[in-house]
Amino acid sequence: MLNITTSQVRAIELSDVGGEEFIVFVNDRAFNVGPILYHIIQWLKEERSIRYITSEINRQEGLDVTEVELTEMVNDNFAKLGLADSPDHKLKKRRSEYIHGKVQIVGEEWVAALSEPFSGLFKPAVFITLTILGTLVTGMFYYMYGNWISGQEFGNPTQVLLIYLTLAGIFFFHEIGHTAAANCFGIKAKEIGFGFYFIFPVFFTDVTKIYALPKRKRIVVNLGGIYFQLIVNTILIVAWALLPWSANLAKVTLSLLVSTNTFVLLYSLNPFFRNDGYWIYSDLFNVKNMLIRSYRYPFDLIGKLFKGQLNVPEIEWPLLVFALANFTFIGSFVGVFVQSFSTLSTQFYETVFNPNFFRDIGENKGFLLKCLFFYGVIGFFLTRYWKVLMNMIRRKRAARAA
């Protein structure tokens, strides 16, 4: 007996992307599936019987499976798609959420209204021209005036406030870039919202349905936010260039905005977080579940090498390159973290155990708040990864017991 109701089957959305790539959408999530499961779901949506489906699978694929075996296989795959194999057929809780505390800011109708005017920017000729132009203008700006920019003083309260307001505007406009690109290809974004990636505040948009698009269009959608930031940079740099040198305050302010925007742009290209760069790389080289697989892949290859089972033509080079680069990135981050932790902890010890600690607490409050934040972040990550470790141990124990 299938552990899924007819209404749940009807709710599953199917997409044949082409090139033997099949996508199913379940509970607002996209999954890559093989052609056999894809066709089984098609037949179930047509309310075909298990006997009919088994007969067709055996005929088309040259298999010899029984109705019982096919039913077990389908139930196992439905469980992987997030459909529970419990009697009440409730959806399993999503475990792969990496943005927490989500709050909707703009609903579907307003997203469509905001995106529509910008959709024309994703026509191929316009997209390529403005991307190249934005990259060249930004690069030339820092090449010619980088020394001048680095010589400016930033950090007064007005500039700090301006940075935060600019960041909010950039992040929001970045998401409009994604929704406008999706809209250009006939995909309607569900919302633009706000949440937290680990402890960092972020805007996000739900364009899950882009996985029904061919690879080239998916990459364009994932580039949409960065593309819009390049357009913003171009406008700001042109405005900066048109100002006379006598307008020093205005020039400094614009250069601050450009620098803030460029920092966010480069951060978005970082493939080692689940940023745009991650999804672009994943789609470009057809590497699925890249981050999770990258942690084990080099060790799997080493194991095969020692067993004499390594077949060089079968190595997934894009995944291996990403895995090695990711480990290098993590190692560098840990090195900087350990150094910072050591320095900060030494200063914290000297400050707290100073005989004049309470007398000087007013002067040291900024440093103490910095320590509180730093150690709070450490506690957050230790707690998070402890939970991950415990879940892994429980799953392994359950697998052994089974």
N, C-alpha and C positions, 0 to 999 in steps of 0.2 A: 504494500500500500504506500502510495506517495504521501510524504509528510508535508504537503502544501495544499492550500485550498485553491479552488478555481479562481477566486477573486485575486489571490496573490499572483497567480500565473498571468492573469490579464494585466496586472499592474507592472509586470516586467516589460521594459522597453528594449527592443532589439535594434542593432545597427550593423550592417555589413559594410565595413569601411573599405573593403577591397584588399586584394593581395593576401588572401587567407587570414585577414585580421577581422575578428568578430568581437563586438562590444555588447554587453548587456548592462542595463541600468536597473539597479535594485536599491530601493530606499535612498534615492538621490546619490548613489555611488556607482562608479563605472568599473566594470570588470572585463578583462580580456578572457575570452573563452575559446575553446577549440570548436571546429566545425560540427563535430558530433553533438556536443551539448547544445550548440546554437540551434541546430535543426530539431533536436528533441524539444526544446522550449517552443519553437515554432509550431510543432505538431500539437503540443499540449495547449497552446493558445487557440488552436483550431479544434480543441476538444477531441483529439484522436485518442483511441484506447491504447493501453500499454501493449496489448497484443499487436496492434497495427504498427506502433513505433518500433517494437522489437523486430518485427518482420522486415520493416524498411531498413533499419540499421544493418541487420544481417545481410540483406540483399545488396545495399549500396556500398558497404564497407568490407564485405567479404568476411564477416565475423560469424561466430556461432555462440551467441549469448542467449541465456534463457530470460524469461520475463522477470524472474526473481532477481537474477544478477543485474539486469538493467535497472530495475527499481532501486536496488541498493546503491548502484553507482549514481543514479540521479539524486537520490536523497543525500548522499555524501557531498555531491557538488552543490546542492541547494544550501546545505549547511555552511559550506565555504563562502557562498554568496551572501551570507548573513540571514538566511532563513532557517529558523530553529526547527530541529527535528522532534520538538515536543508536541504533545497532543493538542495544545491550544494554538499551535502554529503562530506564535508571536514572533516578531522580528527580534533577532539578537541585538544586544547593545553594541553600538559601533565602538571598536577598540582603537581605530587608527586615527582618531581625531588628534590633531596636533595644535589646533587653535582652541583655546578654552575661554569660558566666560563670554560667549558670543552675544552681541546685541545688534539687532538690525537698525541701521541708520536710514537707508533708502530702500523702499519697497520696489517690487518688480515694475510697476507702472512708471514710477519716477526714474528708475534706472534706464528704462527704454527711452523715455523722453530726453534724458541727459545724453544718452549714447548716440541717438539717431543723427544729430547734426555733425558728429565727428566720424561717422562711418565712411564717408567719402575719402578720408585720409588713408584708408587702407586699400585703395585701388593700387594695383601693383606698381605702376609708374610713379605715383605720388609717394607711396611707402618707401620704395627704394631710394628715390631722390632725396627725400627729407631725412632718411636715416643716414645716408652718406654725408649730406650737408651738415647735419647736427653733430656727427662724429668728428668731421674735419674742423668745424668751427670751435667745438669744445677743445679738441687737441691743440689747435693753433693758439687758442686763448691762453692755455697753460704753458705752452712752449714759449710764447712771446712775453707773457706778463706774469709767469709763475713766481719769479723773484720779487716782483712788486707786490703780489698778493701775499706771499709769505712774510713780507716786511710790515704788513699792516697789523695793527693791534685790535684784537677782538676780545670781547668778554664783558663789556659793561652790561648792566641790567637790561637796557633797551635792546641791545643786540642779542642777548640770550633769549628774551621774549620773542624777538623777531625770528630767531632760529626755530623755536618751538612752533610758532604759528606757520612758518614756512614748511616745516616738516609735515604738519597736519594737512596743509593744502597740497603738498607734493604727493603724500600717500593717497589722498583721496583722488587726485587727478590721475595718479598712476592706475588706480582701479578702474577709472573711467576709460583708460586706454584699453584695458582688457575687455570691458563690456562693449565698447565701441567696435573692437575687432570681431568679437563674437557676433555682434549684431550685424556686421557687414556680411558674415557668412551664414546668416539666418538662425543663429542661436541666441535665445533670449536669456540674459542673466537673471537669476532669481532675486538677488539682493546685493547691496553693498552694506557691510557691517563692520563692527569693531570688536576686537577681542585681544587675547594675549597668546603670543607664541613663546612658550616657556614663561618668562617674566616680562617680556617685551611687548608693549602695546603695538598693535598692528591693525590696519584696515584689511578687509578681505572681500572678495566677491565670489559667488558661486557660479562658475561656468563649467560645471562637470560635463554638460552635454557636448562640449567641444570634442570629446573622445569619439563622437560619431563622425567627426570630420577626418579627411585625409591628413597625413602627417604634415605636409607643408602648411596647411591652414592652421593646424594646432600650434605649430611653431610660431606662426605670425601672431596668434592670439596671446601666446605666452610672452612674446616680445612687445606686445601692445603697450604695457606700462612703461617699459624702458624707452620705447619709441616716443611716447608722449613727453617723457622727461627730456629727451634730446631736443624736442621741439621747444620746450620751455627754456632750455639752456640757450638755444639759438636766439630766441626773442630777447632774453636777458642780456646776452653778450652783445647783440646789436645795439640795444639801448645803452649799454655801458660804453660802447665805442663812439656813439653819437654825442655823449656828454663831454664837455670841455674838461681839461685837467683841473681847472679852477673849482669845479664842482666836486671837490675831493670827498665830502661826506656821502654824496649820492653814489659816487663810483665805489667807495668802500662798501656801502650797503649792498649794491648790486653784485659786487664780487663775493660778498658773504652769501647771498642767495644762490649764486652759481655754484659756489663751493659746497653748500649744503645739498643742493640738488644733485651734484655730481657724486657726492659721497653716497647718497641713497641709491643712485643709479648703479654704482659699482657694487654696493652691498647686494642689490637685487640680482646681479650677475653671478654672485657667489654660489657655486653649485653644491657646496657642502652643507648648506641648510636647505630647507624646502622652499627656496626662493625660485624666482623665474629661471635663473640659470640652471637649476636642478632639472626642471621639467623640459627646458630646451635641449639640454644634453641627453636626457632620457629619450625624448622623441627623435632627436637627430640620429642617434645610434641604435634606436629600437631596443633599449635596455629597460626591462620592466622590473619593478620593485628594486630599484638600483641601490638605494641607501642600505636597506636591510641586507641585501645579498653581498654588498661590498665588504662587509665585516668578516665574512667567512670565505669569500671566494679565493683570496691568495693562499689561505691555509689549506683549502680543498685541493688547489693545484700542487702545493708542496707535498701533501699526502699522496697524491697520484704519482708525483715524481719519484718518491721513495719506493712506491709499490711497482714502479715500472709501467704504470698505466697512463702516463701523460701523453696525450695526442696533440701536438702543437697546432695543427689546423683547426682543432675544435675549441681552442682558447678564445674566450670572448674578450678581445683586446680592449674595446671601449670600457667594459666593466672593470678589467684589471687595471687600466690606467687610472680610472676614477678611484678605485679602491686604494691604490698606492698613494695617489695625491691626497686622498681623504685622510689616510693615516699620517701623512706628512703634516697636513694641516692640523690635525688633532694633537700631534706631538709638539708642534710649534706653540699651539694654544696652551697646552699643559705646561710647557717650559716657561712661557710668559706668566702664566697663572702662579706657578710655584715661586717664581722670583718675586712677584708682587705680594703673594701671601707671606713670604719670609720677611720682606721689607716692612710691610704694614704691621705684621705681628710684633716685630721688634719695636717699632715706634709705639704701638699700642701698649706693650708691656712697660716701656720707659715712661709713657704718659700716665698710665693708671697707677703705677707704683711709685710715682714721684711724690715726695712728702707734701708738695704744694698742689697736689691734684685738685682738691676741692676749692682752693683759692683761685686757681687758674682755669677752672672748668668753663667759665664764660669764654675765654680765649680759645679753648680747645673744642668747643662744641661742634665746629665744622668738621674737624678731624674725627671726632667721636661718631658723628652722624655718618661719615664716610665709612668708618669701620662697621657700624651697625648694618648699613646697606650691603657691604662686601660680605660679611659673615652671614647675613640673611640669605644672600644669593647662594652661598656655599651650602647652607642648610637646605635650601629648596632643592638644589640639584642632587644632594646626597639622599634626601628623602625620596625624590622621584626615581632615582636609579636603584635604590634599595627595593622599592616596590616592583620595578621591572625585573630585578634579579629574583625576588621571591616568586613572581608569576612564572618566570622561566623554570625555576626549580619545581614548582607545583605541576606545571605542564609535563615536565620530564618524568616526574613520579607517576602522574596519571597515565602517561604513555607506557611506562614499564609495567604498571599494574594491569593494563589492558592486554 
